[in-house]
Amino acid sequence: MEDQLSKPQGFAGGLKNPVMDTRTTKANHVLILFFTAYTISAFFKISANIVIPVFQNRFGISSSFSGLISGMYYLPYAFQQLFAAPLSRKYGASGVVAVGFVIAAAGSILFAFASNALMVMAGRCLVGVGVGPVFVSIVQYLTEHFTGRKFALYTGLAVTFSGFGQAVASAPLKILIERFGITNVFLYLAVIMLAVSLSLLLTGKTVTKRDSAGATEIFRQISVTGRSVIKNPVLILITLSWVFYNSIQHSYQGLWSAKWMAFAFPDKTQLSGLSATLVSVGLMCGTFFSERLKPNSMNRVRSTIISEYFFAISALLISLSHLTSVSVCLICDFILGFSVGDICIQQTSYVREISDDTISSSITGFMNFCSSLGTLFFQWVTGLSVDLLLLKRIAPKSAYLITFVVFALVNLIITVLCVHRQRKF
């Protein structure tokens, strides 16, 4: 089925409708702004991997508290996932993202001038509030205007842009901070976010849909979404898988990858930032090629199962690669990112196919809510695990290895159990 916005509209005799042409152009601009917003959102999610170690050294912060600071981004982010879809339906996806980016800009400014650990945490928290609705609002917008394979392709393109944001938040961010300083970098980001917010308010109001739902209806939609997931065994399994793959990726790429590689290969510390970058490059490739590599004859359940296995195995490989060489580690980083991108597109598209349009984006939001809480927990627990192992005089390289091998093995077991159940539906 063709997407609603790209269908040629015209008067009798083949003349084009100038009003519809203008509307289509604005819709394309809104998509570009959405993709830009998601790029910035992903940047902040992963930037802790580079920035938190700077503050850790500056303020003498422990690994467990560093994990908590980074994870505080995910606490408000998590609750935003529940409200993003109903708010987008009420006020329009562009309006919700625009207001959120004003809040995120304030968080970026606070982060830029942080003089203690609590200010860093507060800045992360405000940014989490502001960028929280972005992905679900994009899914809501795409749900309103696209169907079938085109929905999956545009979702993949959005996540591809997020991969670019993650890539910039790794090695390039390290270079930018060394050259311009943390304060200037995050002040510039605040200005960019305010510009995106203003552009969305001016451009998006005519092409994003709204309904008249009141506050009571918004909370009712959240309640209906929760019940819909709990009563559907397939959605429960997908949510469980979603929690583990997001939590492991964000804990590894978003916080520990650079430090772990620096400890594992002390003679190659200048390459440590490339670890998270290669995960991002893999994610971009995974989201871009996921739907294109999937045979049309393959059903979405089978595609989802393959993606889940692919990620579970790559999560274990990424842990063991730190025992070999930098080259093997970077290759495994790419594979991990590719599997993350693939599973994201397959599961998002699968949820769209098995649920009603009025609730599919809300279900994605509920899944993100669960995974965000999981990431908060994983980042804190991984930091705590590393601290405890270091207290037992275990080398830092081994402390990270033991921590992530355990999580990878647990994820593999969960994946096998989930896949076994999914085959029955």
Summary of the structure (lengths in Angstrom):
residues: 425
radius of gyration: 21.2
end to end distance: 26.4
largest distance: 81.0
contacts: 1612
relative contact order: 0.14
helix: 85%
strand: 0%
